[in-house]
Every structure is written in structure tokens, then in C-alpha cells.
Amino acid sequence: MKAVRIHTFGGPEVLQIEDVARPVPASDEILVQVHASGVNPVDWVVREGGNDALRSFLTLPLTIGWDAAGIVAEVGSDVTSFQKGDAVYGIPNFPGDGSYAEYCAAKANQFARKPTSIGFTEAAGVPLAGLTAWTALFEHGKLQPGQRVLIQGASGGVGSFAVQFAKAKGAYVIGSASAGNLEYLKQLGADEVVDYRSQQLTDVVHDVDVVIEASPLRDNAERLKAVAVLKNGGIFVSVNLDYPFSEEMLAALAQKHATGALSANQPRQDWLTEMAELIDAGKVKVFISNVFPLEQVAEAHRESATWHVRGKLILEVKKDSEPV
């Protein structure tokens, strides 16, 4: 099968399409014939050699990609939740058999049935960003209906889902982004929008129950502003695992009796299933910025690394019209 591999860390030029052996699923795994793969910042962070949170997990050579939608080709002997031919979406093993490939193997509990109302291309844009948003909002943020949530970096892949999930669950959503993305945030359902460049956060936002830092900015001053708009006892959650809280940040949280958490996504089948239900109910939409054939994987990485992508980038591994 064809797969995008790296044998050394570096720029987009280290991405190579190679013929490799098809993975064999373990007893608790499924083998997925990949139709499409999402492209996420973690992909090119890994390609460059990882950050402090990832580096110790990486061994070469490595197949990139942790966002997949496709058809179940084989099931392990202990798997009862899927059968051959099921249309699924989810997260391949990390690190392991990446989704920039014609097939990937993964723990069955990291996949769920694909939303029926969208194709494989859209579905491939959901799992990693969606689960990152879901984990931050509901596992660490404990977000409840009627609460006020501020989502920083709300127009990106994670932020776009966070806005929609929070709104679907009955929260009051405040989205922060650049001026050109504010209308987009309103389309997503944000109740209020903030231009983080021209507006002073502490002047326009108050009494927030939960802050979700989905912005790629590693800026301690911005974090302190976000803590300032929290209610006493509020919760600040960041998805930037490689950027621990500073002493100043911890002191600010303590002064507000607030909780701070660094949130890694949890690849849970039940959450993927619930997300699919929200998509099929029309409460969550998947916004695709660009679709690249597998051969243009380097260009997809270059676009992702600009940090100016609205919605999701997708690699098309197999056209939906092609026979299975």
C-alpha cells in the first residue's frame, strides 16, 4: 500500500510516498481502508521532530497522520463493535500506523461509525480536532448548559468545533479571533465575538465560567487576561500541552480560586458517536478549507503551518467514487 513516511525529521521535503506492507490489526484493533485523512498542526510538529510533549514518543521511520475516515477492511478477533464494510471515522494509534496511508490499523475503541449525513472527506476533518475540543470543554472544563464560555482561537480547527459543541449543549459562547473571522464565528453560532487584535479582552468580556485556549499563541500575557475575565471558581483549559502554566499564571488562578488544566484529547468511541449524532442532527457543521491529493501532502503541510486556516485541511487518499 502507499503511505506517507518520514525517515528523518525536517521540513515538508522529508515527506515521502512509499510502498509499505499493509498493517495487520491486533485482536482489539480494526484495519481501516482510508478514504481521507485530516491534516493537523500536530502532523507537521511531529514531522519537524516534535515538541517537549511529544518528542519522547517518536521513533523513525514514521507514517504521519492521526485523523481518518474510511471503510473497515478487517476486524481483530476480539472486536464486536464493527464488522467488515462499516463506514467509520476516528483516530489511528499514536504514534503508530498513521492515516496518511491507504490503510491504517487502530484500536477499535478509537473509532465510531461515520456520520451518515456527510462524506468521508468531511468526516476525516472531525476526529482529532473534535475530540480535542470535546475533551477540553466537557472533561476538563465541566461545561454546563447556561454557562458562559470564552473560546480563544475560535476560528481554527479545534475552536470551530468548540464553538459549535458548546452552543449545541446550551452554553453562552464568546469567540475570540481576528477581525476577518468574526462573521464566520457568528455563522458557527457564537453569541458574542471579540477581535483579539483591536479589542482589549478585559474591557469587553466578564464573568466567564470556562475559558478554552484553542489559539496557537503561546503568550503568557494573553493567558493572564483570560484569567482576569473568569468568575471566581472558574476553569481555564489549554490544549497547548507544550506550554505549561507559568508561576505568574498559577498565582493568578489561585487568586481567583480557579482551576487550570492542560488538556490532551481522549480518543473515545462514545464521544465520537455523540459528535456524529450532533452532525447528523444539523447542530454541528464541518467546514473544509482545502482538499489535497496525497501527492500534494507537502503543500498541505505548508498551508497548515501558516496558522491562517479557517476550518480543516484534508488529504484525499481515495476518491469516494472509486470502487472499494
N, C-alpha and C positions, 0 to 999 in steps of 0.2 A: 504494500500500500504506500501511497505518498504521504509524507509528513514534513512539517517544517521543523528543522532541528538546528540547534546551535552546538558547536564543538568548542567554542571559545566565547568569552564574554566581550561585548563591544557594541558598536553602532549597528544600524539596520543591515549593514553589509554582511554581518555574520549569520544572518538567517539563510538557511539552505533548504531547498526542497529535495528530499531524498526518498529513495525506495527503501522501506524498512519492513520488518516482519510485522504482521498483524498481531496485536496483543491478544493474549488468552485470558479470559476472565477467571478470577478465583471463585471459590464456591459462593461467596457473598457478593459477587460483582455481576454486572451486565456488560456486554460488549455493544457499543452504540455505533451504527453507521452514521457518521456525522454528515449532516446536510449543511450546517452553518455553525460558525463559531463567533462569539463576541470578541472584540478587541478591547482590552482594558489597560489602564496605566500599569498595573502590576506586571503585564506581559513584557513591556519594554524595560521596566525596572529590573525584572529577572534577567532579561537579555543583556543588560549592562553590568550584571554581577550582583544585583540585589541591594537591599539597604540593611540597616542594622537588625531589622526584624526578620529578614528573610535569608540572609547570607548563609547561615549555618545549615539550611535545609537543601541547598542547591549542589547537585553533582552533575558533571558533564559526561557524555552528551545528554541533551535535554530536549524533549518536544514541548514547545511553548503552547499556551492556551488553556484557560480554565473557565469556559463558558460554552456549552454545547447544546444543540438541538438536532435530533435525528431519529432513527428507527432502531429498535432493539434487534440486534442480529443474533445474539446468543445470550443465554442466561446461565448463571452458575447453579450448581446443584442444590444450594440452599435457598435460592431466591424464589419466593412465591408471589411477590407483588407485581411482577411483569411477566409477559410472555413474548416470544419472538413476533416481531411485526408491530409492537406498540410504538406509537409516536410519543417521544419523551423529550424532556429538557432538564438540564441540571449542571452540576459541577464535576468535572473529572477529578481524579485523585491528585492532590497537590502535596509535594511535587511528584510527578509520575507521568502517566500517559496523557499528554496534553491534547487539546481539542483542535489544534491546527493540523489535522490529520484526517484521513478518510475513515479511520476507526479509532475509538478510544475505549479503554476499559475503566470502569469506575464502580465504587461501592453502590449497590442498588439504592441504599437509603439516601444517596446524594442526588437522586433523580426523581422526577414525578412525571405524570402524564402531561403532555404539552397542552396549553390552552387550545381549544378546538376552533376558536374564532380567528386565530392568526396563523400565518405560515411559519415555516422553520426559520426563515430569515429574521422575522421579528422576535420569535421565541428565543433565539440564540442571544438576543440582547438583554434578556431578563435575569438569568440566574445569579451571576456574581454581583452585579450592581444591586439587583433587587434584594438578595439575601443580606448584603451589606447594609442597605437601608433598613430592612426589616429588623435585623438584629440590633442595630443602633436605636431605633425608635422604640421597640417593644420589649426586647430582652433587657437592655441596659437603661433606656430612657423611661421605661414603665409608662409610656404614654397612654392616657385615658381619654375617652370622649369628653369634649368640653374644655380640655386643657389647651393652653397656648404653647405652640412650639415654634421656635426660630430655626430655620434651616439655612445654614451658610453654604454657599456654593450650590444653590438650589437648581441651577440650570444644567449641571453636569449629569453624568450617567447615574450616579448614586442619588444626587439631590433631586433629580426629576422624579425618581420613584419615591423618594422620601416624602415629597410634597403630596403626591397622589395617594400613597398609603395612609398618611396622616389624615388627609381630608376624608378618605373613604371610611376611616374609623371614627370620624366625628370630632376631630380636633380643629382648633382655630390655627391656621397656618400662616406664618410670616416667612416669606422667602427673600433671601439676600443674593444679589447677583449684580453684574454690570448693567449699565443703562440699556444696552441693546437687547438684553434678555428679559426685561421686566414684563413686557407684553406676553412673552412665552410663559412666564411663571403664572400670570393670570389665566392663561389658557389651561394650565395644569390644575388650576383650582385654588391657587394661593389667595388668601383673604386680604393680605397686605403684602406689598413688595418694597424692598429697600435697595437703593443704589449704593453699594458699599464704597464706591469711589467718591461720590459727591455728597452723601448724607452721613452725618455723624450718628452711628448706631444708638448711642446713649440719649440722643435728642428725640428719636422717633419711635423707639421700642422700649416697652416697660413691662414688668410683671410677667415674665415668661416662665412657664413651668419646666420646659425642656429646651435645651439648645443642642442641635446636631451640627457638628463641624464636618461638613462634607466637602469643604473647599480644599484645594490642593495647597493653599498658602500655609507655610509653616511660620507663623507670625505670632509671637507671644503677646504683643500689644493688642492684636485683634482678639485673642483669647480673653484677655483681661476685660476688654469692652463687653464681650459676650457674657462674662460672669456678672458684670455690673448690671445687666438687664434681667438677670434671673431673679425670681422670687426667692425669699428665704426658704431654704429646704429644697431648692430646685436641683435639676440634674443637667450636667454638661457632658456630652458624649462626643468623642472624636473618633473618626475612622482612620486617622493618620497614626498608625501603630508605631511608626518610626520616629515620632516626635513626642517624647514623654513630657509630662507636665513639669514645668519649672518650679522652683521653690516659691517664687512670687505667685505663680498660678495656684499652687496648693494653699498658700496663705489666703488668697482671695476667696477660694472655695470655702475654706474653713470659716472665714468671717461671715459668709452667707449661710453657713450650715448646709452647704450644697455638696452634692456628690459629683465626683469626676470619674469618668471611665474611658479607657481606650478600648474600642470595640472591633474585634475580628469577626468576620461573617461566620455564621454557623450553617453548614450545608444540610439543612433539614428537609426531608421529604414533605412533612406536614405543612411547613411554611410555603414550599413551592406549590403545593396543591392549593393552599388558600390564595396565593397570588394568582394562580391560574383561574380560580373562581372569580376573583375581582376583575380580571381582564375579560373573561367571558361575559360578565355582567355589565360590561361597558364602563366600569368605575375607574379603570386604570388603562392608559394607552401606552404603547411602546413607540417612542419616537426614534426613528433611524436617521442618522446624519448622512451616512455614506456606506455603500456596499462595495467591497473589493473582491475580485477573484483571488484564489490562493496565491497565484503567481505574483500578485502585487502586494504581498504581505509587508515588504519593506516600506512601501508608500503608506500603508495603513498605520504602521508604527510612527512614521514621521508626522502624520496628521494627529494622531493621538497625543504625541509629545508636545504639541503646541498648547495644550490645555485650553483650547478655544472651541472644543467640540460641544455642540448642543445635542443632547441625546446620545445615541450609541453608534459605534462603528462596527461593521460586520464583515467577516470573511466568508464568502460563499464557497463551500467545499464541493457541494453537489447541487446542481440546479433542481428545484422542486419538480420540474417537468421530466427529468431524466428517470428512466425505469430504475426501480430498487434492485 
